[in-house]
Amino acid sequence: MSDRKSHLDGLAVVSLIACSFLWGLNGVAAKAVFGEVSPLVQATVRSFGGVALVLLWARLRSIPLFQRDGTLPGGVLAGSLFAAEFACVFIGLQYTSASRMVVFIYFSPFLVALGMPFIARSERLSALQTAGLVLAFAGVASAFAEGFTQPAIGPQQWLGDSLGVLAAFLWAATTLSIRATRLASASAEKTLAYQLGVSGVLLGLGALWHGDAWPHRLSALAIGSLAFQVVIVVFASYLLWFWLVRHYPATRLAAFTLLTPVFGLLMGVLLLGEPITARLLLALAGVTLGMMLVNRQPR
């Protein structure tokens, strides 16, 4: 593609930092209303609300979404993987802590880095870039290492942890499927519409099969949480993310998402009054240095 860039410029960096911040805050918003809106129902509302906004956005901007261009198989695949990923995340959060979940999910950049060279040889990481990726993840892991020494959350913690690892594989598979299919040349709006539309149907069927009740009344907190997830996270940040996937190297994009769990921890400090520890500062330093190495341009 002639408009594809080989490195991350200033626009990409700022966009990725914004996305990582929103995704880090999203976990707090979602778990805060689990008592009112079940995980699968909440995920279904996110997808259907998001796809409605994407369709409206595309119509206002006269972006064609329904022409035949060979993207349907890739769209169904990516949407199915997307649905499975968020089902794992939302259900897994019932059995393990958010800090443990986010660490397991962010194995995904490693999986993308391993799989992308089979799709695009130009995105093979050098030894120095690989070291940067490892350093960045080590920084993230150190920020949450203290949580591993705390008493066990419950007898089913292993289930939540396992779902977190599975979600990481599914997230990586989603990113790789977008680049490996006709979706690589589709608009960001069409890619996101596929993901949200297919996932909304699958997650809704999952909620019905699981017997989850749809709430008749919602508190102001629940309404605010769902609005934030649908409008800001699912619509705005995901649309921006898929645009970035189309125009920038996926491996370097995935590496930058390691900022998300750090932002999640910072949100805990700001919103829950948790102390800033030395490990958090080391994590921020590790992520910053790691991102510099991953995005270092060859001479």
N, C-alpha and C positions, 0 to 999 in steps of 0.2 A: 504494500500500500504506500503510495507516494506521500501521504500525510503522516506516516508513522515515524516517530522519533527514536533515536538510539539511546538517549539518556534522559534523566529527569531534569527539567528546567525549573525556574522559580515558581511558575504557575502550578506545576505538578506537585512540588514540595508543599506549597501552602495548602493546596486542595487536599493532599493526603493527611496533613496535620489536622485540618478541620474534620475530615471524615473520621480519623482515629479518635478525636475528642468526642464526637457525637456517638460513635459506637461504644466507647468506654462508658459514657453516661447512659446509654440505652439499657444496659444490663440492670442498672439501679432502677430505672423507670419501670422496666418490665416486672422485676421481682417484687416491687413495692405493691403491686395490685394483684398478685397471684390469689390473694384471699377473696377477691371479688370476681376476677375474670380468670378462668382456668388457662393453663399454658397453651393448649391446642386452640381454644377459642380465641385467645389473644393473638396467636400467630395467624389464624385465619382472618381476623379483622385487619391485621396489618397488611396482609397480601391483597385482599379485596379492596380495601381503602386505597392502598398504593396504586393498584392497577387502574382504578377509576381516575385518579389524579393524572397518571401517565397518559391515559387515553384523552383526557381533556386537554392536557398540555400539547399533545401531538396534533390535536384538531385545531387548536388556536394558532399553532405554528405551521399548519399545513404539512406536517410530516407524515408521509404514507406509511402505514403499518400493516396493511392487509394485502399487498400485492404478492404474487407468487414469485419468490426469489430463491427457493431451495433451502430456506432457513428453518422450516417446520421441524424436521427431525432433530436438529441441534437445539431448537427452542424447547421442545418437549423434554429432551434429555437434561438440559440445564435447569429447567423448571422443576423436574422431578428430583434432581440432586439438591436443589435449593430447598425444596420442601422437606426432604429427609434431614438435611443439615439442621434446620431450625426446629424440627420436631425433636431431634436429639438434644439440642441446646435447652429448649424450654422444658422438656420433660426431665432432663438430667439435673436441672437446677433444683428440682424438688428433692434430690437425694444427696447432693454434694454442695459445697460452698461455692459462691461465685468466684472467689479467688482461685480455687483449684480448677474450676471449669475453664476459666479464661486461659490458664497456663496450658491445659491440654489442647484447647482449640488452636492455640498459636504454635502448634507443631506444623500447621498448614504451610507457612512459608518454606520450610524445609522440603515438604512434599512437592510444592510448586517448583522449587529450584531443581529438584531431582527429575521431575517429569518434563519440564519445559524444553530441555535440549533435544528431546525426541520429537518435538513439534517444530521448534525454531532453533536451528543450530547457532544462529547469531546471538542467542541469549544464554549461551553457556557461560557460567561464572568462572572467573580466574581463581587461582589459589588465594589471592589477597581478598577478593570479594567474598569467597566462601568463608574465609576467616572472619570477615566483617559480619556475615550473617550469623555465624556461631557466637561471636562476641555479643551481638545485639540480643540474641535469644538468652544467652547466659545472664545478661543484665536484667532482662524481664524475669527470668526464673528466680534470680536472687531477691527480687522485690517481694516475692511470695513465699520464699523458702521458710520463713518463720511460721507460716500457717501449717506447714507439714509436720511440725513438732507439737502442735496442739492436740488435745484429745480427739479421738475419732468422732465424726459427726453422727454416725449411726451405722447399724449393721448393713445398710444398703448403700453405703458410700461408694463401694466398688462399682455399683451400677451407674451412678452418676458420673464417676470418673471414666468408665468405659464409654459412655455416651459422648463425653467430651472428646475423647480420642477419635471416635467414629465421626463426629462432627468435623474434626480437622481434616480427615480424609475426604469427606464429602465436599467441604469448602474448596480444597485443592482440586478435586475432580471437576467442580463447577468452573473454576477459573481455567483449567486446562481444556475443558470441553468447549468453552467459548472461543478459545484461540484455535482449536483443532477443527472446528466446523465452519459452515457458512456464516455463523454469527460473527465471525471475526471481521466481516465486511459490512455487517448490518449496523444501523444506527443504534446509539445507546438507548434511545426510547424503545425501539423494537426489542432489543435484548432484554431490557427490564420488564417490558410488558409480557414477554414470554415467561420470564421467571415468576413474576407475581401472579399472572393468570393461572398458570399450571399449578403453582404451589398453593394458591387459594383454594382451588378445587380439591386437591389432594389432602390438604390440612383440614378443610371442612369435613370431608368424608371421614378423616381420622377422628375428628372430634365427635362426630355422630356415632361412629363405631365404638369409641371409648365411653360414650354415654355422658359426655360433658354437658352441663346445663348452660344455656345462654342467659346471662343476667337480664332482668327486667328493669332494674334501676342501677344507676352508677353514681358513685360519689364524685365530687369535683376532682379528687385526686386521680380516680380511675379515668375520667374523661380527659384530664390533662395528660396523663401518661399515654393513653391511646392516641391522642392527637399528636403528641410529640413523636411517637413511633411512626405513625402513618405519614405525616406531612414532612417532618424534618429528616427522620432517619430513612424510612423506606423509600419515600419519593425523592427528596432532594439529594441526600448523600449517596444513595444507591445509583441514581441517575448519573451523578458525577463520577462515581466509581467505575461504572461500565464505560463511560466516555474515556476515562483514563486507561482502562484495559485495552481499549481500541487503539489508542494513540501512543502509548508508552510501553516499555518492556515489562511484561507481567512479573518476571522474577524480582525486579527492583521494586515494583509496586507492592508485591506481597511482603517483601522485607520491611517496608515502611510501616505496614500495619502492626508491627510489633510495638508501636507506640500505644496502641489501643489499651492493653492491660495496664500500662503505666498510668495512662489518663484515668482508667477506672479506679486505680488506687488513689490517685490524687483527688478524685471526686469523693472517695471515702473520707479523706482528710478534711476536705472543705465542707461536705454535707453532714458527716457523722462525727466530726471532731476527733478523728484518729490522729495520733502523733506522726510527724515525719521522722522516719528513722534513717540511720546511716545507710542501711541497705537500699532504701529508696533513692537516696542521692547517688549511690554507686550504680544503681540500675539506670538512672537517667543518663549518667556519664557513659555507661556501656552502650546504651541504645544510640546515643548521639555519635559516639566514635564508630560504632558498627555501621550506622547508616552512611557515614562519610566514606568508609571503606567500600561498602557495597556499591555506592554510586560514583566511585572514583573513576574518572575517564582514563583509558589507556593512552599512553603517549603516541 
